[in-house]
Amino acid sequence: MSQPVISLSAARNLHLAAQRLQHPLKRKPVRDDLLAAIRNMALLQIDTISVVARSPYLVLFSRLGHYPTPWLEEMLAEGKLFEYWAHEACFIPIEDYPLLRHRMLRPEKMGWKYSQEWLETHRQDITALLSHIAENGPVRSADFSTDRPTSSGWWDWKPHKRHLETLFTAGKLMVAERRNFHRVYDLAERVLPGWDDATQALPQDQAEIEMLRRSAECLGLFKAEWLADYYRLKRIKTGEVISRLLNSGEITAVNVDGLEGQYYVHRSQYELLHQALQGRISATLTTLLSPFDPVVWDRKRALTLFGFDYRLECYTPQALRRYGYFTLPILNRGELIGRVDAKIHRQEKAFEIKTLHLEEGVKLTARRIKDLTGAFSRCARWHGAEKVVIRHIPAGLYPSWGNGWSLLDRLV
């Protein structure tokens, strides 16, 4: 039996639908939508750069639209989320704690995130730190020292900062809450009372199989080699899991017109796959993405599926940057059409478009200009801005955008 063939546009839409980026939410978001969005992605990567809203907030905005950012910290403090190393440092639904627990039990496999030598060298101080937390309650690294960047660009972590990170990676401490986005650490048994490794932790092999299953569902449409990166799995036999998922009907094989290699679709997208085969699938959402959005965090996947060659340049010397310090990919109706280097000036309540670059061949039709105007207005307003300020944009946008616009009199 021959495999179904879908168009490249349909393949992109299946992937975006799995990530809830195919259509905008058609109502005002509620708190439960935030948790549902994180569960849908499985992982929400954490990053602290704040030239615009920090990455986890922006990833959620791309899917939910205008929502109150404190919802994220509330979900963490209520125990509906936890933090740990997954793709990178991530917020993760608490029900997935068993999936990651094996990493905590074997922290020596976590690379730079954990040092047994450090633990042995500072055992007395670390034991005293645990006793202090047990007796006095949760702590922040700022309670002990101020961490400052060195001239080399690396962070000069004071001992207590590294103690806390070591205990966190080993699962002895958990993040109980965040205050002004700073971690507040407490004993794991207080954050997650009643946990029992003997009966609840998954063995590594079972956990990794389940992670691959979750990755397949989160990606919607994928190649086998894309799965392991989602949870940063190493030396994993993806082929065996693919065969198992095919045999169970959880995924099906497809070909994508114009792309080489074998693709698969997760059963959560079978209805959309049927629509795609009938030529009835489309996308309507236009929004800005975080550099750490799951759609683009795998740069090779973004290049293969969207033809979008993306690189984050904040660690590149300014003179060598091509697009800007912290460029945000622009998603428009199923395509990644460009990137914008933006900055929120919080005191001035101004959202600055420093540079905007469109991909080669992207045409500025009237509909696309309307889409972009709406997307930037919504994003700026969510940031608390009252105006959009323009610096450098494609010539075709100047007649509509000029030097910017007020958000107080534009209902977009």
N, C-alpha and C positions, 0 to 999 in steps of 0.2 A: 504494500500500500504506500503510495507516494505521500510525502509530507506536504502539508499545506504551505503555501507561499504567501507571505504578507508584505505589504509595501514598507519602505523605510519609515514613512510618516506614521503608519499604523504601529510599527514596532516601538517608535518613540512614545506614542500615546499610551500603549500598554504599560510601558515602564513608568511613565508619569502618573498614570491612573493608580498604579500600585503605591506610589508615593504621595497620592492625594494632591497632585499638581496638574491635573487635567482640566478641571473646572473650578471656579471660585466657589467658596461656601455661599449659599444663597440666603443665609439668614445671619443674624447677629450671633457670634460665638458665645458659648457658655463654658463654664469651667471644665465640664466633663469632655468637651471637645479637645481641650489641650492634652489631657491624658490619653484620649483616643488617638490623637495624632502621634504621640510618642510611641504608643503601643503599635501603631501602624508602621512606624519606621524601625521599631525595636530599640534603636539607639539614638540619642540626641547628643552630638559631640559638643564638648565644652571648649570654649576659647575665650580669652579675656580681652582681646583687642577691642577698643571701644570708640573708634573714629565714627562709626555708626553704632546702632544697637549691637550689643554683644551677640556672637553667633547663635547661641541656642534660642535667644528671643527672636532673632531674624528668621531662623529656620521655621519657627512656629508661625510667625507673621505671614510668611509665604504661603502657608496652608490655611490659616484661619482668618487672615485679614486683621482688622483692628481689634485687638484684645488687650486686656490689662496684663502687663508683664509680671506683676507680683504673683499671679496664679502659679507660675513655675516654682517659685520658692515655697509657696503654700503647699503644693503637692509633695515637695521634698520633705518639709517639716511634718506633714501629716503621715509620712511613711508610705506614700503611694509610689514613690520613686526612690532609688538609691544611686550612689555614684560609685563607679569603678572603671577599671581599664577594660575597654571592649574593642571598638575600632581604635579610638584613643581614649582619653578621659571622657566619660559619657554619663548622662542621666539615663537610667534604665528602669523600666517598670519593675516594681518590687517582686512581682511573681516570677521574674527571671533570675532572681538571686541564685537559685540552685544551678543555673547554667554557668555562672561565673565563679562559683565557690571553689572549684578545683584549682583555679589559678591562685587563689588566696592561700590554699593549703600547700602549694608548691611555689612559693614566691621566688625561689632561686631561679626559676625559669623566666622571670619577668624582665630580664635584662637590666638596663640602667635604672629601672624603677625600684629596684630592691638590691641591697648589698648585705650579704651575710657577714662580711668582714666588718662593716660599719656596726651592725648589730652586736657583734662580739666585742668590738673595741669599746663601745659605749653602753654595754649591757647595764651597768649600775645606774647611769643617768636615765636610760630608757625605762628601767624598772621603776625608778622614782617618778618618772613622768606618768606612767600608768597608775601608780598609787595616787598621785596628785589628782588625776582625772576621776578616779574612783571615789575619792573623798570630797572633792570640791566641784565636780561637775564638768561640763563641756568646756573646751578651750579652742582658741584660734592661735595660729602661729604668731600673730601680732601681739598676743599676750606675753610673748617671751622676747621678741626681737623685731627689728625692722630690716626687711630684706631689700637690698639695693642692687641695681645692675652694675656690673663692673665695666671697666673700659673696653673689655673684650666683647661685651654684649651678652655674656652669660650671667645668670643670676648667682650672686654670692649668698648661698643659703647658709643661714646660721644653724648651729647644731640642732636646736629644738625643731626648726622647720624640717630638717631632714629626718629627725626622729619621728615626727608625726607622719611624714610621707612613707617612711619605712613601715610603720605600724599599720598605716592605711592599706598599703599594698599587701601586707601579710594578713589582712582581714581582722586584725585585733581592734582597730578603730574603724568607725564608719562616720560619714558626714551626716550629722544629725539635722543640720539646717545650714543656710547661708545668710549672712548678714552683710548687706552692701556687696553682695557677691563673694564675700570671703567665707571660706569653709569654716565650719564649727564642728570640731571632732568630739565624739563621745565613744565610750566603750561599745563594742559591737553588741554585747549582750543586753545593753540598755536600749539601743536603737532597734534591735530585732530580737526581742525577748522570745524565748521558747524555741529558738532555732536549735536543731540537732543534726550535726554532720552525719551521724551514723544512719539516720533514717531519711534525711532530706537532701543531702548533697548528691549530685549526679557524678558518677565516675567520668573521668576525662573523655573516654571514647564515646560514651552516650551523649555527653554534653556537646561535644563537637559535631556529632551527627545532627543533633537538634539545632545547633547554630547554623549549619548549612541549610537545613530545612527553612529556618527563619529567614535566612538570606535570600533564598529562592522566592519566598513569598513577598519579602520587602522589595525585591527588584522587579518582580512581575514578569519581565522578559529579561533573559540573561544568557550568557555563554558560561560554560562550566568553569572556565578560569576566572570568572568574576566573583564566584561565591566566597572563596576563602578570605578575600580582603575585607569583607564586611565586618567580621569579628577578628581580623588579623590572625587567622589560623595559619600555623606553620606545619609543613610536612604532612599535609592532610591528603588522604586518598579520595579526592572529589569524585572520581569516576565511579567508585563503588556506590556512593550515595546517589549519584545521578541515575544509575541503573535501578536502584531500589525505588526511587521516586517515580521513574517511568513505569516500572512494573505495578506499582500501587495506584497509578493514575493520578498522582498528585501533580505531575508535570507532563507536558506533551512536547514533542519535538516539532519545530517549524523551521522554515527557511525564510530569510529576509532578503527581499529583492535588492540587489546592489551591494550586499555585504557578504563576505566570505565566512565560512565556518558554520558550525551547528549552533542553533539557538533553541531555547526552551521557553515555554510559557507556563506559569504556575496556575493551578486550577482556580484560584481566586479571580483570575482574569479570563476564564473561559467564555463567559458571556460577551465580554468585549472582544475576545478573539473571534467569536462568531460574527459580531458586527463588523470587525475588520475585514473578514473574508467576503463580506457583502458590500464593502466599501462605504460603511456607515459609521465610521469612527472619526472623531475630530476633537480638538482641544480649544478651549476658549480663554484660559487663564493667561494673564500677563502680569508678571511680578518680578521682583528682584530676589536673587538667591544669595545666600551666604557662601563664602568660599568653602565652608565646611558642611554644606548641604550634602546629603547622601547622593544626590544626582550628579554632583561634580567632585566629590572627595576622591574618587578613583579617576585620576586624570586620563588614563588610557581608555577607560570605559567611556568617558565623556567625548573623547576624540573619535572613538570608533562609532558610537551610536549617534552622536550629534554633530560630528565634524568640528568640534569645538576644542581648540588647542588652548588649554587654560593653565595658567601658572600664577601662583600667588607671589607677588613681588615685594612684600613688606620687608623681607630679609635680604633683598637685592640692593646694592648701593644705588642711591637715587640716580646717578648719572647713567646707570645701566638699565634702568627700568624702561619698559616699552609702553606700558599702559597706565601705571600708577601704583600707589602704595598699597591699597586694599580694594582691588576691583571686585565688583559684584556682578556675576553673570546675569544677563537679562533674558528671561524666559517669555516668549511671546507665541501663544497659540501652538504649543508643541515644538517650538524651535528655540535654540539658544542663539539669539541674533546679535549679541554684542556684550559689552561689559562697561561698567561705569565706575569711576573712582569718585566716591562721594564722601561727604563729611557732614556731620550734624554739629552745628554751632549752638550749643544748648542755651547759653545765656542770651544770645541774639535771636533765638528761636528761628534759625535759618538752616535750611537743608541745601547744602552746596553741591552742585554737580561740577566737579573740578574738570574732569574729562569724560567724554562718552565716545566710545569706539564701536562702530557697527562691523559685523563680519562682512567679508567681501561678498558682493552680490545682493546684499539686503537692500530692498527698495523701500523708500519712505512713502508708502501710499497714505491716503487720507485715513483709512482705518487704522493703520499701524501707528500713525502719529497720535490719533485719538487714544489708542491702547496705551502708548507710552506716557502720554500726558496723564492719563488716569492712574497708571501704576505709580509714577513718581509722586503725584499728588497724594495718593493714599499712603504711600510709604512715609513721605515727609510729615503728613498730618499725624500719623501714628507715632512718629518720633517727637511730637510736640511742637513741630515747626509751624510758623505762621506764613512763611514765604519760601519759595524755591529760588535759589540764586544760580545763575548760569555762568560758567567760565568758558569752557571749550567744548563745542558740540559740532556734529556734522552740519554742513551748510544748509542742508535741506530742512533742518529743524528750526533754524533762526526765524523764518517768517511766522511760525506759530509760537515759538518760545521766547524769542528776543533775549533779553538779559535775565529773564525769570518771571515769576508771577506770584501774586498774593494768594494765599490759601483761605483768606477771610472772606473773599467774595467770589470764589470759584467752587461750585458745588460738584466736585468730582470725587 
